[in-house]
Amino acid sequence: MMHAERAYTTLDDWIAHEVIPFSIDSRPDFNAAVDTVINSSGDRVELLGFGEALHGGEELLVLRNRLFQRLVEAHGYSAIAVESSFPRGPIINEYVLGRGPATYEAVQDTGWSHGFGTFEANRELVEWMRHYNADPAHQRKLQFYGFDGPTDMITDSPRQTLHFVLDYLSSVDEALGQEYQNRIDPLLGQDSAWENPAAALDPTQAIGRSPEATALRIETEDLISELLVRRPELVAKSDESRYRESIHYAVAARQLLNFHAELAQTSAKREARLLGIRAAMMAENLAYIVSREQGRGNILVFAHNSHLKRGKVQWQWGKETVIWWPVGSHLHEMFGRRYAVIGSAVGESPANGIGQPEAGTLEARLTSAPGPARFIPTHQGQGLPAKEIAALPIRSGSKKNGSYVELLNAQSFTDFDWLAVLDTTAYNGWGHF
């Protein structure tokens, strides 16, 4: 990212000189603002994160849509990856490519996780991508991905992920595929046992450390080894892309089984471990997505601020303080300057239970600048008044929208490369954090 060309003695001085005001409804102004952000970020960025301050903020989702459209039309972006289940993503992708069901309603529940498919802005995103791809003049077709693990308050059974690999293996070696299926299927049992919602809070309700689940983890390791050992043969009988996809699904199945095993663990660090495993799964999914899009274009990644930030996340879980490394910290290590991230914030949102920010907070200072929305570079804190940043008061949160947990603070300058700050956002319903 670019560095400050001058030193600022106060944060207000930084804001006055660096803020880029825009309106989502004014395409020329918005496009010019986005162009400034992208051009200032350098040409090494391949993976651009855009974090949402809270789930269900309507204007935040519309901003994401407009941002992606501009990135596609002017900056060579070919795909978007969103905070939704990776195994479900292909259902939406088939739709945006003009295949599969004929209506969005047929895919909104099966193709999205967390209930996000019902958001109107998510429908608009998918329909815009489908319309774009239908134009013969657009030879490079846009791709849609989910990159979240199939985990939530209900964690998926490993059946779908493992059967994807078994189907691939059977397509190139029917006898071998059947052999592994005969070994794996009896261990899977009933999906309802894996997907018991009570397991999220009660480890005694989870089956991830049962004898059958433990045996299934071993069989999954054997399956991964089989794929790796026979790489030349399998690639020759299928192709490199299908082989790599199969390997990725096999590794994802291993991670999912590890998640189920942690669900069944009684430990003071259980929540931190679960969230850490989820973040690592997200990062591996994004690394795979980047490999798929190599040579096609760059990728916009959209998720909650707390997932995409570089620094550790600290979250209050009842009386317990849970700390873990989010996906953004993994991406920073994996991609270096090829990963950049925009964090977002809102001034007030009565519909989300967010009042006016307290005087002196970063949200209050930024929303006092021209708007109704604005971008501003953080410069990683370089050239900015360190003592004033360290002394920043933190605004109050929301008692209505539990996903509004990532308030701007001193760490925001190093967690994000840019901030996108909106005066307000409406309530559009929200899924789980």
Secondary structure, DSSP 4 states (H G I P E B T S, - for coil): ----SS--SSHHHHHHHH-EEE-TT-HHHHHHHHHHHHHHH-TT--EEEEEESSTTBHHHHHHHHHHHHHHHHHH-EEEEEEEEEGGGHHHHHHHHTT-S-SSGGGTTTTS-STTGGG-HHHHHHHHHHHHHHH-TT--S--EEEEEE-S-SSSPPPSHHHHHHHHHHHHHH-HHHHHHHHHHHHHHH--HHHHT-GGGGT-GGG--TTSHHHHHHHHHHHHHHHHHHHTHHHHHHHS-HHHHHHHHHHHHHHHHHHHHHHHHT---TTHHHHHHHHHHHHHHHHHHHHHHHHTTT-EEEEEEEHHHH-SSPEEEEETTEEEEE--HHHHHHHHHGGGEEEEEEEEEEBGGGTB-PPPTTSHHHHHHTSS-SEEEEE-GGGTTS-HHHHHTPPPPP--SS-TT------TTHHHH-SEEEEEEE--B------
